[in-house]
Each structure stands twice: as structure tokens, then as C-alpha cells.
Amino acid sequence: MVLGIGTDILKIDRIRKSYTSNEDSFIKKTYTYKEQKQAVERSDPALYFATRYAGKEAVFKSLGIDGNIIKLNEIEILGTDTGQPKVTLLGKLKDIAAQKGVVNVYISLSYDTDYAVAYAIVESYIV
């Protein structure tokens, strides 16, 4: 059963203007090590970070939990070998999701010239 849906849109320049390197404190507190590693392998790391940030916000919204109790780096969004984004929940957020019966988190990421957008659906076995 669908537990929740979430969407987010972000102006890419918000990330591009603040991104200097993976040593940036915003990057370190928002993205996992694996996400940071994938980003630097891209021709435009800021675009990668922007789509993932929108994705993290969409996942957070779809879970329907208090934003003060999670950290965005507990939502990891990595590209698979086929390029499809895959969500992994970590830490405290993983425990909260388990209590809610979350079995899958589906996500779609996209961007255009100025904006990144994400859409997430959370599936739960609890009715």
C-alpha cells in the first residue's frame, strides 16, 4: 500500500553557487560519502547534488515525519549501473521507516536548464 508521496523542485543555481568542493560543510552534512564519490565522477557535480537534494526532500515528505528528527544524509540516493536512482535509508531514519512498515521507496529525478525536480513514493506493508 502507498504510505505517502512527496515531490520537490529546486533551482539548480542554489546548489551551484554554494558548492565549492566535497570538503564543503553543507556537502558533508547533506550527502553520504558514496553520493559525494559519485558526484565527483560527473562532469557537473553541482547538478548531481541538486537532483539528489530535491530527491532527499521528496523522500522526506513522502515518509510524513517530523523534519527535526532526521538528517538528510540518512537518505542516500545513488545511481545504479543502468542510471536509475535507488534510495537507501540509513541510521535513525531507517529505524523510523521500519516502524512504519516501509518496504520500498521509489524515486524519479529530473532536471532542465534551471530546475531539478524529484518525485517519491513510499510503499508500506502496514494497512
Secondary structure, 3 states (H helix, E strand, C coil): CEEEEEEEEEEHHHHHHHCCCCCCHHHHHHCCHHHHHHHHCCCCHHHHHHHHHHHHHHHHHHHCCCHHHCCHHHEEEEECCCCCEEEEECHHHHHHHHHCCEEEEEEEEEECCCEEEEEEEEEECCC
